[in-house]
Amino acid sequence: MSEQKPEPQADKNQKGFVEELLGDVFNLDRGLPGTILGMIKTPGEVVDAYFTDRGKYVTPLRYCVFILAVTTFISTRFIDYEEMMKNAMELGAGDSVEVLVERLSSVTPSFDWAAYFQAINDISVSLVQKFNQILYLALLVPAMAFFLKLFFKYKKSRFIEHYVLMVYSLTTFSIFSLLMIPLMLNLENTDSGISFLLGIPLIFVYLIWTSGKYLNLKGVSEYLQVLIALVLGYILYTIVQVIIMYLGAYLMVVFS
């Protein structure tokens, strides 16, 4: 009686890998759908699971990289970020770029101000379109997590806990931001920089809610502390981002 030949190990491994990959993506409990729904219904459970039951949800790094890649791909198909950034810069300066270039050139004619402002615009657009994940993971998330830890170290003493909370929360909000695209397009057609600032109040509302769920906040004073921490984090992030853009643009013009 001939012995039954065992199934090739390679086939088993290949099948297991494909099943695991598809399971992580489409599994309603622990994949992307489960993680998104968890951040809508019970964000505290999703964040806690990273430290207590890793594998139940998509890890924050994979979640951020994949979701931001998808949302950025979709948004860039509808929104002219170059025009939006230009409008935002003009809104902050209180004048058009052409007028600024003419005014500054009369003061310092030796510097190529037109190239400088174009470089600022190019860098800002690149940060949003090409380096969105790095912008979140290396600048925005750490800034907000730092102040959250500073204000709530008696609830969550480790920086990594606040960091994971912000990665999950900010990434999830990027999905919600797609719903604002029609309104942003209408505002963009009015040549206003308001579309650039449209999502800021909404993102703070969502971050306060997820922080409240994870940190078990009680009372108006604790929620006010969260708001202050998040605003300080956003201000720090904005300052660093502006320094990167303006210094990077200056170096590009000087060494070009």
N, C-alpha and C positions, 0 to 999 in steps of 0.2 A: 504494500500500500504506500503510494507516494506521499511524501510530506507536502503540506500546503506551503507554497512559497510566501514568505513574509512580504508585506507591502513595502516598497522601497522607501527608505527613510527620507530621501530628498523630497518625494511627493508629499509625505506627511508634513514635513517642515514648510513646504511651499503652500500647501493648503491652509495650514495653521496661520501662517503669516497673513495670507489674503483675508481669511476670516477675521483675524484680529484687527487688521487695518479697517475693514469695512465695519466691523462691530464698533470700533472706537468712533467712527464718523457718524454712523446712523443709529447707534443704540440709543433708544429714547431715555434710558436711565442714566448712562454714564458718558455718552458721546456728546457731540456738539449740540444737538437738540435738547438733551437733558441738562447740559450746562447752561444754555441760554434760558431755558424755562426756570432752572434753579435760581439764576440771577434775577429773574423777574419775581418769583414767588418767595424763595427762601435764600437770599444771598449769603446769610450767615452760615448756613449749612454747607454751601459750596466752598466757601473759604476754609471753614473748619475741616472739611474732608481732605483738603490738600495736606494737612498735618496729621490727620488721624486715620484716614481711609483713602490713601492715594490710589488712584485707579478708578474711583467711583465717577469722577468727572475729568474732563480734559484739563491737563495741567495748564497753569496760567501762561507760561511762555508759548506753548503751542496754540493756545486759545487766542492770544494776542496776535501772533504772527499770521495765523490763518484768517481770522475774522477781519483784521485790518487790511490784509491783502485784498480780500473780497470787497469790503466796503469802499476802499480807495479806488479799486478798479471800476466799481459801479459809479461812484460820485464823479470821477474824472471824465466819464462819458457824457455827463450832463452839465457840469459846472466848469466855467472858464476861470480856473484858479489864478491865472496870470492877471486877468482883468480885475478879479476880486481883490487880489493882494495890492494891486496898484491903487484901486479905489480906497482900500483901507489905509494905505500909506498917505494918500492925499487927504483923507479925512483927518488923520492925526496931525499932519503938517498944516492943515488949513488952507492949502493952495494946491494947484495942479503941479505935476512934476515938471512940466515945461517952464512954468513961472519960477519954480524953485531953482531949476538948472540955470536959468537966465540970471537970477538974482545972485546965486552963489558964484557963478562964473565971473560976474563983474567984480566980486570981492577977491576971489582967488582964481584968476584966469589960467594959471599953470596946471590946475587939476582938472581932469576929465570928469565933470560932474554928471554928464549924461550917462557915461559908462558906469559910473558909481551907482546911480539909482537903478539902472538896468540890472546890475549885478545883485543888488539887494533884492530886487524882484525875482531874479532867477534863483537865488539861494532860498528864498522863502517858499517858492513854488516847489523846488526840489525837496525841501524838508517835508512838505505835505504829501507830495506825490510819490517820492522814491524812498524816503527815509522815515516814513510815518511810524513804523514800529520802533526804530531807534529813538525817535523823538519822544515817544510814549515811555519806553522802558528805561531810557537813560536820563531823561530830563523831567518830564511832567510827573510821572509816577513817584520817583524818589523825592521830589520837592514836596508833594502833598503828603506822602507817607512820613517824611521827616517831621512835619509839624503835627500830624496826627499822633505820632509817638510822643512828641513833646507834651502834648496836651492830655494824652490818655495812656501814659505809661503805667498807670496804676491798674488799668483794665487789661491792656495787652503790652507787655514789657518789651517784646522783641520787635525790632524794626521790620524783619521779614514778614511778620503778620500783617502789619499795616501796608507793606509793599504789595503783598499778594492781593489784599482787599482792593487796592487801587487798580492793579492790573486787570482783575476781573471786572471791576465796576466801569472803568474808563473804556475798556474794550467793548463791553455790552452796550454802553451808551452810543458807541459808533454805529451800532445796528439801528438804534432808534433815530439817529441823525439822518438816515436815509429817507425817513418820512418827511423831513423838512426840505427836501430838494425842490419840490414845486414852489414853495414859498421863497426859497433862496433864489430861484431862477427869476421870479417876478421882481424881487428886490434888486437883483443884479442888472436887470434891464433898465432900472432907474438910475444907473451909474452912482450907486450909493455904497459906502463901505459898511452899511448896517448889516448886510448879509454875513460879513466876516464875524460879527459879534452876536449873531442871532442865537446860537446854541449855548452861549455861556450861562445865562440864568437857568436854563433847563438842565444843564449838566450838573450845576450845583445842587439843584433840587434832588436829582437822582443820587448823587454822591452822598448827600446828607441822609437820604433814606437808607441806602445800603450800609453806610457807616453806623447808623442807628441800630439796624438789625444785627450787625456783627458785634458791635461793642455793647449791646444791651443798654442803650442810653435811656435815661429817664429825666423828665423835666425840661423846661425851656432852656435853662442855663447850660445843660450839657449839649443840647442841639446848637445853641449859639456858639459854644466853644468849637464844635465841629465846623460850623460855617467860617469862623475866624481862622481856624487851622487851614481849611481848604483855600480860602482867599489868600492867605499868606503864601501858601505853596504855589498858587497860580501866579502871584506877583513875582515870586522868586524865579519860577519857570520862565515868565515873560521877560524878565531882566536878562537872564542867561541867553535866551533865544535871540533877543535884540542884539546883545553883544556879539553873538556868533554871526548874525547876519551882517551887521555893520562893519565889524572887524574883518570878516571874510571878504566882504565887498571891497573894502579898502585895499586889502592885500592883493585881490585879483586885479584891481586897476593899477596898483603900483608896480606889480611884477609881470604885468601882461606885456 
